[in-house]
Amino acid sequence: MAAPIIETCHVACCANRTPNVVSWSREGTIAFGTCNSVALYDPQERRVVAVLNGHTGRVNAVQWVHREDCAPESHLVSGGSDNRLILWEAQNDKLRQSVECKGHTGPVCAVDALHVNGSNILVASSAADSTVRLWLCNENKQAECLHTVPFGSGFMMDVSLTLLPGSKVPILACGGDDSRVHLYVQSNGQLQKAMSLQGHEDWVRGVAWTSISGDLLLASCSQDCLIRVWRLRAKCETDTGEKDNHTTIKMKEDVFEVRDTVFAVSLETVLAGHENWVYGVHWQPALYKCGELQQPLSLLSASMDKTMILWAPEEVSGVWVEQVRVGEVGGNTLGFYGCQMSPDGSMILAHAFHGALHLWCKDQDKECSVQGEWRPGVVISGHFNAVQDLTWDPEGEFILSVGSDQTTRLFTPWRKQDGKLPTWHEISRPQIHGYDMQCLAMVGRFQFVSGADEKVLRVFQAPRNFVENFANISGSSREKLLTSSDSANLPEGASTPALGLSNKAVFQGDLAPKTTDDQQFNSISDQYQDSYFHPLNMTEPPPEDHLLQNTLWPEVQKLYGHGFEMFCLASDSTRTVVASACKASKAEHAAVLLWSTSSWCQLQTLQCHTLTVTQMAFSPDAQFLLAVSRDRTWSLWRRNLPTAESPEPQFSLHAHTGKDNAIHSRIIWSCDWSPDSKYFVTSSRDKKVIVWGPCRLENTGNSVLPPEIKPCSSVLDVGDAATAVAFCPLLCSAKSYLLAVGLECGRILLYQWSPDQEFMGGQDWIRCAETDTLQSHALAVKRLRWRPKAGQAGCENNKKDGQTDGESETEEESSWVQLASASTDHTVKIFSINKLAL
């Protein structure tokens, strides 16, 4: 079998901000909804193993279809804002879309499913159309809606399905905004109301069944901050024949009858410990011990008070008590939406209001009775809204991305000491802002400029604590990195003032503790310290609460000059000039501003376009600046030779398209330069990709310029709006270039372009490869960036000094190039592309 051309190296994503969106399988795979997709994450390998694309709206609910015998699941069900349910089935070790359930007229918010009658699957779903539906998916891949339960103007927040003890009759529990838990049993395909359980005083947010010693336990959690556990048991004849004995006190029982069997429901316990709405409850899965299937009596709950609690009955008294409490302390985040426990009970997971996953692992060599024996684990993270822009650092060792979630995030490969393959992780969140982020550009190894939906550009410099931790995680030399970043003047870290947007530097002296506990405050402001920063010494990627608080970069400069919100940024290869542009509906606002990175003064205003400049790119030799615009034209600016009067760089208009000679008929979204600075490429909403040039003649210096810039390729129609384009910095062969094109539908195409070929018939373009359904983004590709050097980040130099047998490995490594993509679907993806397979 031929080697794949495109391999997915990393997917950075997080869970959607809804309660029922995470589910943990018996094989250990965590499934969670991320934007319109379902991500499958392996917590042992610490990477996303697959992304399932099928929904056209946000995924709100995900649930593995558990089996009674606790065998590994082969099915997964998901529900989304597209009003659909999708049943995914494992085929050849991959999950594929099997059955689609259509019928809801509002977004699906909760799902549960179980196997009945062999290979049939019974699915229950609740939606915003105020109904709960019961579906039967048969082995012929057909779905039938068996019954619809309307709730008038009410909503059911969660549903849970199981089988009644001693029978194969399904029972459904629904919790909703009427503060009750409703029980339904299936009879002749229909759902019959059995009873309603009262007790909660606010909306019921979660319900979950488990089976224990022939009885069923139902846990329900609510916005009244309480958890109630109910016991459902089959009453035997001796129970029903007894007369009421008024001398004993026992819990009130509600009874209902199914197929001549009487079932009784009573309140087992009420758990009070959370201080805010309880959003999720989850029973520890049954597990095999000594060949026997055992159900541990352990319940996990997650709340908006930022904590998870593990509850269990005491061995002697049987009273339910809090065993473990984990969670966040401080910070500016809201709490947890839901929780899950690993099949063996050794890990617990919560997903938070901002989509972040929080993982805790139990130390295996100790008995778990003390909270201190659970420690935070390394888990995936990513943006929780559209990713707008990304860039590699000049050495190709890390990626910075910005998104509409108002954050800038830094991802790098983690080189582990045990020699395992590196995995990518977020190790810093340099900027947490109050505006949606839009664009960024690197202006040094550890310095970048970012723009948001504001008129100001902000410049950030890495603090000493980040440089030291980056060296630990990436395996680089700390001394070398500190030497390259002027370590003497570096602050330790940064923190954001209570009501500010600017990250303030925190120096070594600011970290000194106060002298006495009973000191008097000199002023009001002393009571509220700005610095929440605590230096970290990382040996592994940090958890979410550290990312939020201790990994900010200090802001070193603000740049004022634009009249509207920032839209795009670019920096040249010499890192001396930054170009910026903002949203514009008039020519006066559509100007490109140039800034000096040494003085941060405005150098020049370049006016040519009449509407927003959508993207800019400096040529690799730093002699040209290219800008493309919403006005469907491009402009090319040439760097003038420095003179005694103006030593600073100055640019003049060299070429541009107008209405008469523009080939693109819609907005030009993206542009890029060939690695030899000879050609540039533009891509547009009109589905066209065009290469232009030549921008310099062969075998001449920069002083001789070609007479005119014109199309050098045939017009490539890619079949969908081309929202991103990028030239690979390494040539495909002696006379051909490799390009990546990102489409509005989320696919990424690879093309080989040969300038020497006759381009009238389209012979100059060869389509090499494209991302498949599992690799593609679910929504528009916003930015494509190739790694500036060959090889895979984190994989080079794994051999220690003195080892000489790595030549073939180096050769093999250089056959790979890496491409990073940012998308509206909230993900950053890194692809490894095998040039030899091309």
Residue pairs with C-beta under 8 A, 6 or more apart in sequence:
2 837
3 834
3 836
3 837
4 834
4 837
5 750
5 768
5 769
5 833
5 834
5 837
5 838
6 750
6 769
6 770
6 771
6 775
6 831
6 832
6 833
6 834
7 831
7 832
7 833
7 834
8 774
8 775
8 829
8 830
8 831
8 832
9 424
9 792
9 818
9 830
9 831
9 832
10 47
10 48
10 411
10 423
10 424
10 828
10 829
10 830
11 39
11 47
11 48
11 51
11 382
11 827
11 828
11 829
12 380
12 381
12 382
12 383
12 401
12 409
12 411
12 424
12 426
12 827
12 828
12 829
13 34
13 35
13 39
13 48
13 51
13 380
13 382
13 383
13 826
13 827
13 828
14 34
14 351
14 354
14 355
14 356
14 357
14 380
14 381
14 382
14 383
14 384
14 826
15 21
15 22
15 32
15 33
15 34
15 337
15 351
15 355
15 356
15 357
16 32
16 33
16 34
16 35
16 58
16 59
16 60
16 355
16 384
17 337
17 353
17 354
17 355
17 384
18 33
18 58
18 60
18 61
18 109
18 337
19 109
19 110
19 157
19 158
19 205
19 206
19 279
19 280
19 337
19 338
20 60
20 61
20 62
20 63
20 109
20 110
20 111
20 158
20 206
20 280
20 338
21 32
21 33
21 59
21 60
21 61
21 62
21 337
21 338
21 351
22 30
22 31
22 32
22 33
22 62
22 338
22 340
22 349
22 351
22 357
23 30
23 31
23 32
23 62
23 63
23 64
23 76
23 340
24 30
24 31
24 64
24 340
24 341
24 342
24 343
24 349
25 31
25 64
25 72
25 73
25 76
25 343
26 64
26 66
26 70
26 71
26 72
26 73
26 285
26 343
27 72
27 73
27 343
28 42
28 43
28 44
28 342
28 343
29 40
29 41
29 42
29 49
30 40
30 41
30 42
30 43
30 340
30 349
30 357
31 38
31 39
31 40
31 41
31 62
31 64
31 76
31 78
32 38
32 39
32 41
32 62
32 351
32 357
33 39
33 58
33 59
33 60
33 61
33 62
33 78
33 80
34 51
34 59
34 355
34 382
34 825
34 826
34 827
35 58
35 59
35 778
35 779
35 824
35 825
35 826
35 827
36 53
36 55
36 56
36 57
36 58
36 59
36 80
36 82
36 778
36 779
36 825
37 51
37 52
37 53
37 54
37 55
37 59
37 778
37 825
37 827
38 51
38 52
38 54
38 55
38 59
38 62
38 76
38 78
38 88
39 48
39 50
39 51
39 52
40 48
40 49
40 50
40 51
40 52
40 95
41 47
41 48
41 49
41 380
42 48
42 49
43 342
43 347
43 349
43 359
43 377
43 379
45 423
46 378
46 379
46 380
46 423
46 425
47 380
47 423
47 424
48 380
50 94
50 95
50 774
51 774
51 775
51 778
51 827
52 76
52 78
52 88
52 95
52 97
52 774
53 746
53 773
53 774
53 776
53 778
54 78
54 86
54 88
54 97
55 78
55 80
55 81
55 82
55 84
55 86
55 778
56 80
56 82
57 80
57 81
57 82
57 83
57 107
58 80
58 81
58 107
59 78
59 79
59 80
59 81
60 79
60 80
60 81
60 107
60 108
60 109
60 110
61 78
61 79
61 80
61 108
61 109
61 110
61 111
61 125
62 76
62 77
62 78
62 111
63 76
63 77
63 78
63 111
63 112
63 113
64 73
64 75
64 76
65 73
65 74
65 75
65 76
65 77
65 87
65 113
65 114
65 115
65 121
66 73
66 114
66 285
67 73
67 115
68 114
68 115
68 163
69 293
70 285
70 286
70 287
70 288
70 293
74 89
74 90
75 87
75 88
75 89
75 90
75 98
75 113
75 121
76 87
76 88
76 95
77 85
77 86
77 87
77 88
77 111
77 113
77 121
77 123
78 85
78 86
78 88
78 111
79 85
79 86
79 108
79 109
79 110
79 111
79 125
79 127
80 86
80 107
80 108
81 107
81 108
82 107
83 102
83 104
83 105
83 106
83 107
83 108
83 127
83 129
84 100
84 101
84 102
84 104
84 108
85 100
85 101
85 104
85 108
85 111
85 123
85 125
85 135
85 143
86 97
86 99
86 100
86 101
87 97
87 98
87 99
87 100
87 101
87 113
87 121
87 123
87 137
87 143
88 95
88 96
88 97
88 98
89 95
89 96
89 98
89 99
90 96
94 774
98 137
98 141
99 137
99 141
99 142
99 143
100 143
101 123
101 125
101 133
101 135
101 137
101 143
101 145
103 133
103 145
103 148
104 125
104 127
104 129
104 131
104 133
105 127
105 129
106 127
106 128
106 129
106 130
107 127
107 128
108 125
108 126
108 127
109 126
109 127
109 128
109 155
109 157
110 125
110 126
110 156
110 157
110 158
110 159
111 123
111 124
111 125
111 126
111 159
112 123
112 124
112 159
112 160
112 161
113 121
113 122
113 123
113 124
113 161
114 121
114 122
114 161
114 162
114 163
114 170
115 121
115 122
116 122
116 136
116 168
116 170
118 139
119 138
119 139
120 136
120 137
120 138
120 139
121 136
121 137
122 134
122 135
122 136
122 137
122 161
122 170
122 186
123 134
123 135
123 136
123 137
123 143
124 132
124 133
124 134
124 135
124 159
124 160
124 161
124 172
125 132
125 133
125 135
125 159
126 132
126 155
126 156
126 157
126 158
126 159
126 174
127 133
128 155
130 150
130 151
130 152
130 153
130 154
130 155
131 148
131 149
131 150
131 151
132 148
132 149
132 151
132 156
132 159
132 172
132 174
132 191
133 145
133 147
133 148
133 149
134 145
134 146
134 147
134 148
134 149
134 172
134 186
134 191
135 143
135 144
135 145
135 146
136 143
136 144
136 146
136 189
137 143
138 144
146 186
146 189
146 190
146 191
147 189
147 190
147 191
149 174
149 184
149 191
151 176
154 176
154 177
154 178
155 176
155 177
156 174
156 175
156 176
156 182
157 175
157 176
157 177
157 203
157 204
157 205
157 206
158 174
158 175
158 204
158 205
158 206
158 207
159 172
159 173
159 174
159 207
160 172
160 173
160 207
160 208
160 209
160 218
161 170
161 171
161 172
161 209
162 170
162 171
162 209
162 211
162 216
163 169
163 170
163 171
164 170
164 171
164 185
164 216
164 232
164 234
164 258
164 261
164 263
165 211
165 214
165 215
165 216
165 232
165 233
165 234
166 214
166 234
166 261
167 258
167 259
167 261
169 185
169 186
169 187
169 258
169 259
170 185
170 186
171 183
171 184
171 185
171 186
171 194
171 209
171 216
171 232
172 183
172 184
172 185
172 186
172 191
173 181
173 182
173 183
173 207
173 209
173 218
173 220
174 181
174 182
174 184
174 207
175 181
175 182
175 204
175 205
175 206
175 207
175 220
175 222
176 182
176 203
176 204
177 203
177 204
179 198
179 200
179 201
179 202
179 203
179 204
179 222
179 224
180 196
180 197
180 198
180 200
180 204
181 196
181 197
181 200
181 204
181 207
181 218
181 220
181 230
182 193
182 195
182 196
182 197
183 193
183 194
183 195
183 196
183 197
183 256
183 265
184 191
184 192
184 193
184 194
185 191
185 192
185 194
185 256
185 258
186 192
187 258
194 256
194 258
194 263
195 254
195 256
195 265
197 218
197 220
197 228
197 230
197 254
197 265
199 228
199 267
199 270
200 220
200 222
200 224
200 226
200 228
201 222
201 224
202 222
202 223
202 224
202 277
203 222
203 223
204 220
204 221
204 222
205 221
205 222
205 223
205 277
205 278
205 279
205 280
206 219
206 220
206 221
206 278
206 279
206 280
206 281
206 338
207 218
207 219
207 220
207 221
207 281
208 218
208 219
208 281
208 282
208 283
209 216
209 217
209 218
209 283
210 216
210 217
210 219
210 283
210 286
210 295
211 217
211 286
211 295
212 295
212 297
214 233
214 234
215 231
215 232
215 233
216 231
216 232
216 233
217 229
217 230
217 231
217 232
217 268
217 283
218 229
218 230
218 231
218 232
219 227
219 228
219 229
219 230
219 281
219 283
219 299
219 301
220 227
220 228
220 229
220 230
220 281
221 227
221 228
221 278
221 279
221 280
221 281
221 301
222 228
222 277
222 278
223 277
223 278
225 272
225 274
225 275
225 276
225 277
225 278
225 303
226 270
226 271
226 272
226 274
226 278
227 270
227 271
227 272
227 274
227 278
227 281
227 299
227 301
227 311
228 267
228 269
228 270
228 271
229 267
229 268
229 269
229 270
229 271
229 299
229 320
230 265
230 266
230 267
230 268
231 265
231 266
231 267
231 268
232 263
232 264
232 265
233 263
233 264
234 261
234 262
234 263
234 264
235 255
235 262
235 263
235 264
239 264
240 262
251 266
251 267
252 266
252 267
253 264
253 265
253 266
254 264
254 265
254 266
255 262
255 263
255 264
255 265
256 262
256 263
256 265
257 263
268 320
269 319
269 320
271 299
271 301
271 309
271 311
271 320
271 322
273 309
273 311
273 322
273 325
274 301
274 303
274 305
274 307
274 309
275 303
275 305
276 303
276 304
276 305
276 335
277 303
277 304
277 335
278 301
278 302
278 303
278 304
279 302
279 303
279 304
279 335
279 336
279 337
279 338
280 301
280 302
280 336
280 337
280 338
280 339
281 299
281 300
281 301
281 302
281 339
282 299
282 300
282 301
282 338
282 339
282 340
282 341
283 295
283 298
283 299
283 300
283 341
284 295
284 296
284 298
284 299
284 300
284 341
284 345
285 341
285 343
285 345
286 293
286 294
286 295
286 296
287 293
287 294
287 296
287 343
287 344
287 345
288 294
296 312
296 345
297 312
297 313
298 310
298 311
298 312
298 323
298 341
298 345
299 310
299 311
299 312
300 308
300 309
300 310
300 311
300 339
300 340
300 341
300 348
301 308
301 309
301 311
301 339
302 308
302 335
302 336
302 337
302 338
302 339
302 350
303 309
303 335
303 336
304 334
304 335
304 336
304 353
305 327
305 335
306 327
306 328
306 329
306 331
306 333
306 334
306 335
306 336
306 352
307 325
307 326
307 327
307 328
307 335
307 336
308 325
308 326
308 327
308 336
308 339
308 348
308 350
308 358
308 360
309 322
309 323
309 324
309 325
310 322
310 323
310 324
310 325
310 348
311 320
311 321
311 322
311 323
312 320
312 321
312 323
313 319
313 320
313 321
314 320
314 321
323 368
323 369
324 368
324 371
324 374
325 371
326 348
326 360
326 371
326 374
327 335
327 336
327 350
327 358
328 358
328 544
328 545
329 545
330 532
330 545
330 549
331 545
331 548
331 549
332 548
333 352
333 353
333 354
333 548
334 352
334 353
334 354
335 352
335 353
336 350
336 351
336 352
336 353
336 358
337 350
337 351
337 352
337 353
338 350
338 351
339 348
339 349
339 350
339 351
340 348
340 349
341 347
341 348
341 349
342 348
342 349
345 362
346 361
346 362
346 364
347 359
347 360
347 361
347 362
347 377
348 359
348 360
348 374
349 357
349 358
349 359
349 360
349 379
350 357
350 358
351 357
351 358
352 358
352 544
354 384
354 405
355 382
355 384
356 381
356 384
356 544
357 379
357 380
357 381
357 544
358 376
358 379
358 543
358 544
359 376
359 377
359 378
359 379
359 543
360 374
360 375
360 376
360 377
361 374
361 375
361 376
361 377
362 368
362 373
362 374
363 373
363 374
363 375
366 373
367 373
368 374
376 543
377 543
378 414
378 425
378 540
378 541
378 543
379 543
380 425
381 409
381 425
381 426
381 544
381 547
382 409
382 426
382 826
382 827
382 828
383 401
383 403
383 404
383 405
383 407
383 409
383 826
383 827
383 828
384 405
384 826
385 403
385 404
385 405
385 436
385 826
386 403
386 404
386 779
386 782
386 823
386 824
386 825
386 826
387 401
387 402
387 403
387 404
387 782
387 783
387 822
387 823
387 824
387 826
387 827
387 828
388 402
388 403
388 404
388 436
388 437
388 438
388 439
388 782
388 783
388 822
389 401
389 402
389 437
389 438
389 439
389 440
389 568
389 569
389 782
389 783
389 822
390 399
390 400
390 401
390 402
390 440
390 783
390 785
390 820
390 821
390 822
390 828
391 399
391 400
391 440
391 441
391 442
391 448
391 785
392 398
392 399
392 442
392 785
392 786
392 787
392 788
392 820
393 399
393 400
393 442
393 445
393 446
394 442
394 444
394 445
394 575
394 788
395 445
395 788
395 789
396 787
396 788
396 789
396 791
396 793
396 818
397 412
397 413
397 474
397 476
397 793
397 794
398 410
398 411
398 412
398 470
398 474
398 793
399 410
399 411
399 412
399 785
399 820
399 828
399 830
400 408
400 409
400 410
400 430
400 440
400 442
400 448
401 408
401 409
401 411
401 822
401 828
402 408
402 409
402 431
402 437
402 438
402 439
402 440
402 450
402 452
403 409
403 436
403 437
403 822
403 826
404 436
404 437
405 436
405 437
405 826
406 432
406 433
406 434
406 435
406 436
406 437
406 452
407 429
407 431
407 432
407 433
407 437
408 429
408 430
408 431
408 433
408 437
408 440
408 448
408 450
408 460
409 426
409 428
409 429
409 430
410 426
410 427
410 428
410 429
410 430
411 424
411 425
411 426
411 427
411 828
412 424
412 425
412 427
412 470
412 473
412 474
412 793
412 794
413 422
413 423
413 424
413 425
413 474
413 793
413 794
413 795
414 422
414 423
414 424
414 425
414 427
414 473
414 474
414 540
414 541
414 794
415 422
415 473
415 474
415 475
415 794
415 798
416 422
421 795
422 793
422 794
422 795
424 794
424 830
425 473
425 541
426 541
426 547
427 469
427 470
427 473
427 538
427 541
427 542
427 551
428 466
428 469
428 470
428 547
428 551
428 553
429 547
429 548
429 551
429 552
430 448
430 460
430 462
430 466
430 503
430 551
430 552
430 553
431 437
431 450
431 458
431 460
431 503
431 552
431 553
432 496
432 548
432 552
433 452
433 501
434 501
435 452
435 453
435 454
435 501
436 452
436 453
437 450
437 451
437 452
438 451
438 452
438 453
438 565
438 566
438 567
438 568
439 450
439 451
439 566
439 567
439 568
439 569
440 448
440 449
440 450
440 451
440 569
441 448
441 449
441 569
441 570
441 571
441 578
442 448
442 571
442 575
443 449
443 459
443 571
443 575
443 578
443 597
444 575
444 597
445 481
445 484
445 485
446 461
446 462
446 466
446 467
446 485
447 459
447 460
447 461
447 462
447 556
448 459
448 460
449 457
449 458
449 459
449 460
449 559
449 569
449 571
449 578
449 580
450 457
450 458
450 460
450 569
451 457
451 458
451 566
451 567
451 568
451 569
451 580
451 582
452 458
452 565
452 566
453 565
453 566
454 565
454 566
455 560
455 562
455 563
455 564
455 565
455 566
455 582
456 558
456 559
456 560
456 566
457 558
457 559
457 562
457 566
457 569
457 578
457 580
457 595
458 502
458 555
458 557
458 558
458 559
459 555
459 556
459 557
459 558
459 559
459 600
460 503
460 553
460 554
460 555
460 556
461 490
461 553
461 554
461 556
462 470
462 485
462 490
462 553
463 490
463 491
463 492
463 493
463 494
463 505
463 506
463 553
463 554
464 482
464 487
464 490
464 491
464 492
464 493
465 492
465 493
465 535
465 536
465 550
466 493
466 551
466 553
467 478
467 481
467 482
467 485
467 487
467 490
468 478
468 482
468 537
469 536
469 537
469 538
470 476
470 481
471 477
471 478
471 481
472 478
472 537
472 538
472 539
473 538
473 540
473 541
474 794
475 797
482 490
491 505
491 506
491 507
491 554
492 506
492 507
492 508
492 510
492 511
492 533
492 535
493 505
493 506
493 533
493 535
493 550
493 551
493 552
493 554
494 503
494 504
494 505
494 506
494 533
494 552
494 553
494 554
494 555
495 503
495 504
495 506
495 530
495 531
495 532
495 533
495 549
495 552
496 502
496 503
496 504
496 530
496 552
497 504
497 530
498 528
498 530
502 555
502 558
503 552
503 553
503 554
503 555
504 530
504 531
504 554
504 555
505 554
505 556
506 531
506 533
506 554
510 531
511 531
511 533
511 534
511 535
521 527
532 549
533 549
533 550
533 552
534 549
534 550
535 550
536 542
536 546
536 550
536 551
542 550
542 551
557 600
559 580
559 595
559 600
559 602
561 580
561 593
561 602
562 580
562 581
562 582
562 589
562 593
563 582
563 589
564 582
564 583
564 584
564 589
565 582
565 583
566 580
566 581
566 582
566 583
567 581
567 582
567 583
567 612
567 613
567 614
568 580
568 581
568 613
568 614
568 615
568 616
569 578
569 579
569 580
569 581
569 616
570 578
570 579
570 615
570 616
570 617
570 618
570 625
571 577
571 578
571 579
571 597
571 618
572 618
572 622
572 625
573 618
573 620
573 621
573 622
574 622
575 597
576 596
576 597
576 598
576 622
576 649
577 594
577 595
577 596
577 597
577 603
577 618
577 622
577 649
578 594
578 595
578 597
579 592
579 593
579 594
579 595
579 606
579 616
579 618
579 625
579 627
580 592
580 593
580 595
581 590
581 591
581 592
581 593
581 612
581 613
581 616
581 627
582 589
582 612
583 589
583 612
584 590
584 609
584 611
584 612
584 613
585 611
585 612
586 610
587 607
587 609
587 610
588 607
590 607
590 609
590 610
590 611
590 612
590 613
590 629
590 631
591 605
591 606
591 607
591 609
592 605
592 606
592 607
592 608
592 613
592 616
592 625
592 627
592 637
593 602
593 604
593 605
593 606
594 602
594 603
594 604
594 605
594 606
594 649
594 651
595 601
595 602
595 603
596 603
596 648
596 649
603 648
603 649
603 650
604 650
604 651
606 625
606 627
606 635
606 637
606 651
606 653
608 627
608 635
608 653
608 656
609 627
609 629
609 631
609 633
609 635
610 629
610 631
611 629
611 630
611 631
612 629
612 630
613 627
613 628
613 629
613 630
614 628
614 629
614 630
614 667
614 668
614 669
614 670
615 627
615 628
615 668
615 669
615 670
615 671
616 625
616 626
616 627
616 628
616 671
617 625
617 626
617 671
617 672
617 673
617 680
618 624
618 625
618 626
618 673
619 625
619 626
619 673
619 677
619 680
619 695
620 673
620 675
620 676
620 677
620 729
621 677
621 702
622 639
623 638
623 639
623 677
623 696
623 702
624 636
624 637
624 638
624 639
624 654
624 673
624 677
624 680
624 695
625 636
625 637
625 639
625 651
626 634
626 635
626 636
626 637
626 671
626 673
626 680
627 634
627 635
627 637
627 671
628 634
628 668
628 669
628 670
628 671
628 682
629 635
629 667
629 668
630 667
630 668
632 662
632 664
632 665
632 666
632 667
632 668
632 684
633 656
633 657
633 658
633 659
633 662
633 664
633 668
634 656
634 657
634 668
634 671
634 682
634 692
635 653
635 655
635 656
636 653
636 654
636 655
636 656
636 680
636 695
636 709
637 651
637 652
637 653
637 654
638 651
638 652
638 653
638 654
638 705
639 649
639 650
639 651
640 646
640 649
640 650
640 651
640 652
642 648
642 649
654 705
654 709
655 708
655 709
657 663
663 688
663 690
663 711
663 715
664 682
664 684
664 686
664 688
664 690
665 684
665 686
666 684
666 685
666 686
666 721
667 684
667 685
668 682
668 683
668 684
669 683
669 684
669 685
669 721
669 722
669 723
669 724
670 682
670 683
670 722
670 723
670 724
670 725
670 726
670 742
670 783
670 784
671 680
671 681
671 682
671 683
671 725
672 680
672 681
672 725
672 726
672 727
673 679
673 680
673 681
673 727
674 680
674 681
674 691
674 693
674 727
674 737
675 727
675 728
675 729
675 730
675 731
675 737
677 695
677 696
678 693
678 694
678 695
678 696
679 691
679 692
679 693
679 694
679 695
679 712
679 727
679 737
679 755
680 691
680 692
680 693
680 695
681 689
681 690
681 691
681 692
681 725
681 727
681 739
682 689
682 690
682 692
682 725
683 689
683 718
683 722
683 723
683 724
683 725
683 741
684 721
684 722
685 721
685 722
685 723
685 744
686 721
687 717
687 718
687 719
687 720
687 721
687 722
688 715
688 716
688 717
688 718
688 722
689 715
689 716
689 718
689 722
689 725
689 739
689 741
689 751
690 711
690 713
690 715
690 716
691 711
691 712
691 713
691 753
691 755
692 709
692 710
692 711
692 712
693 706
693 709
693 710
693 712
693 755
694 706
694 709
694 712
695 705
695 706
695 709
696 702
696 704
696 705
696 706
697 704
697 705
697 706
712 755
712 759
713 753
713 755
713 759
713 764
713 765
714 759
714 760
714 761
714 762
714 763
714 764
714 765
716 751
716 762
716 765
718 741
718 743
718 749
719 743
720 743
720 744
720 745
720 747
721 743
721 744
721 780
722 741
722 742
722 743
722 744
723 742
723 743
723 744
723 780
723 781
723 782
724 740
724 741
724 742
724 781
724 782
724 783
724 784
724 821
725 739
725 740
725 741
725 742
725 784
726 739
726 740
726 784
726 785
726 786
726 819
727 737
727 738
727 739
727 786
728 737
728 738
728 739
728 740
728 786
728 817
728 819
729 786
729 787
729 788
729 789
730 738
730 790
730 817
730 835
731 737
731 738
732 738
732 752
732 835
732 838
735 754
735 755
735 756
736 752
736 753
736 754
737 752
737 753
737 754
737 755
738 750
738 751
738 752
738 768
738 817
738 835
738 838
739 750
739 751
739 752
739 753
740 748
740 749
740 750
740 751
740 784
740 786
740 819
741 748
741 749
741 750
741 751
741 784
742 748
742 777
742 780
742 781
742 782
742 783
742 784
742 821
742 823
743 749
743 780
743 781
744 780
744 781
745 776
745 780
746 776
746 777
746 778
746 779
746 780
746 781
746 823
746 825
747 770
747 771
747 776
747 777
747 781
748 770
748 771
748 775
748 776
748 777
748 781
748 784
748 819
748 821
748 831
749 767
749 769
749 770
750 767
750 768
750 769
750 770
750 833
750 838
751 765
751 766
751 767
751 768
752 765
752 766
752 768
752 838
753 764
753 765
753 766
754 764
754 766
755 764
757 763
757 764
758 764
768 838
769 833
769 838
771 831
775 829
775 831
777 821
777 823
777 824
777 825
777 827
777 829
778 823
778 825
779 823
779 824
779 825
780 823
780 824
781 821
781 822
781 823
782 822
782 823
782 824
783 821
783 822
784 819
784 820
784 821
785 819
785 820
785 821
786 817
786 818
786 819
786 820
787 793
787 817
787 818
787 819
787 820
790 813
790 814
790 815
790 816
790 817
791 813
791 814
791 816
791 817
791 818
792 813
792 816
792 818
792 832
793 818
793 830
795 813
796 810
796 813
799 805
799 806
799 809
815 834
815 835
815 836
816 832
816 833
816 834
816 835
817 832
817 833
817 835
818 830
818 831
818 832
818 833
819 830
819 831
819 833
820 828
820 829
820 830
820 831
821 828
821 829
821 830
821 831
822 828
823 829
